[in-house]
Amino acid sequence: MEDYFDIKTSKINGQTVCMFGIFDGHGGSRAAEYLKERLFENLMKHPQFLTDTKTALSGTYQQTDEDFLDSERDTYRDDGSTASTAVLVGSHLYVANVGDSRTIISKAGKGTMIFFNNH
């Protein structure tokens, strides 16, 4: 299996923060494992994490991707990963995805697909 998940909870500046992620590796497990190990750590270090979480998510996804590609530059591997994350900051839920993964929230058996668009 090339799938990983990560769950983190924390208190930052008095705010409760919960992060959930599912990472589906393609062509190997290295990219999905890299996301599990670093994505949320990078997000919590982002200077706008609490003040502009949407911008922080977008920037963190992009920077983590660039960091992974840089770390694998000389390996000639072809790993990749989808990612689907939900981040709860206080009472605000932010959802982001990369690749063909999607997040669906269900209430009373009725599902709603959530999209994150940074454009």
NORRAKA-V423136 format. One line per field, one symbol per residue. psi: psi as a letter, one per 20 degrees, with the letter a starting at -180 (. if undefined). A space follows every 50 residues. Layout:
psi = ???
This chain:
psi = qkqrrqppqrpolippppppqpooqpjriggggggghhghghghiphjgh hmhggggghggghhgggghghjgjikrkqrqrqpqppoodjppppqqpbj qqpppppkjpqpppqpoj.
